[in-house]
């Protein structure tokens, strides 16, 4: 048995998935592997493209908000995180809230998208959200798990962002409304110090309530 499984289930009459964790030491990478296996192998319902039997070369999700975790940014930056944040990401600050996402081109599509092929130019290093989002039904637990991983990972990127300054010692901000960012609003997360998803345990990212639910034995329904 794998450490994490994306289990096929039927939700409101449509084929989707749930998440089960079999090993208390399971990592975010184990979760990613499980979801990718499901996407590649499962015959699930794809709401945006019901006629499709594969997500490959479908770019319908590449024109939405794509939050980025610290590990995503480190993977794609290839050593120059400051330049990557400035050129490829979009930092939006509203009051004390900081949101860091993939940048979009003039057509409103991700800067990493090769529109001629419908594929990411950094396909092997694409963000966690891009790897785990599929327009099929998923259980509340599966949805909540993805949210908690992404939120913790993005918050850690914001913590790192406070330390990245431009040549004139300003923060990198692409869009802002009354910006008042405060490092105190972004405490250390389980992603701190990690450079790989294999170094982040799911148990450390999840709330205790969610952890209990996804580690309980469940019947396939």
URKAKA-V542984 format. One line per field, one symbol per residue. burial: # if it has 9 or more other ideal C-beta (glycine too) atoms within 8 Angstrom, else .. A space follows every 10 residues. Layout:
burial = ???
This chain:
burial = .########. #..####### ##...##### #########. .#.####.#. .......##. ###..##### ####.##... #..###.### ####...### #####...## ###....### .....##### ##.######. ######.### .######### ##.#...... ###.....#. #....#..## #..#..#..# ###.##...# #..##..... .
